[in-house]
């Protein structure tokens, strides 16, 4: 390889679309495309929008164990 040839770099992970808007992700904000999309996702986590629903069946199992 000579000094005039660019080095071939193999990415460590494939490029994925941003989970918020679908645009290509950037290295700095992976897996998002921008700080804005990253902040939108963080806001959803902090506000409790992302939550695992609890069913009554799960609550009954806890009562039987005690």
N, C-alpha and C positions, 0 to 999 in steps of 0.2 A: 504494500500500500504506500503510495507516494503522498507527499505533503499536500498536493493539490486535490486529492480524492477525499471526499467527506467520509467519515467513519460511519459504517452501518450500525445503527443502534436498534436492538430488538427490545420492544417495550416489555416491561415486566408483567403487565396485565393488559388485556384488551380494552380498547376504548368503549365506553358504555354511554348511553344517553343519560342525561340528567333525570333523576326520578321526579323532579318537580315540573319541568317544562319540556323535556325531550330533546333539548339541544345537546350537542356533543359536550362531554365533560372536559374540564381543564385539569392540568396537573396540579395546580395550586389549590383548587377547590374540590378535588375528587371526593366523591363521585358526582358532585354538582358542577354546573357550568359557570357559576358566579357566586360571589359572596351573598348576593340577594337571595338566591335559591337556598343556599346553605342556612341563612338566617330564618327563612320561612319554615324550613324543616325543624330547626331548633325551637322555634316558637311553638310549633305543634307539640313537640315533646314536653316543653315546659308548661304549656297550658293544659295538658292532660288529654289532648285529642287522640293521641296514640295510647290506647289502653286495652288490656286483655279483658274481655267480658267475663264476668263470673256468673255461673248458672246455679240454680238452687240445688242441683244434684251434688255439686262440689261442696256446698255448705253443709248438706246433710251428712256427707262422709266425715267431715271434721267433727261433727257432734257425736257420731258413733264411736270415734276413736277415744274420746275423753271419758 
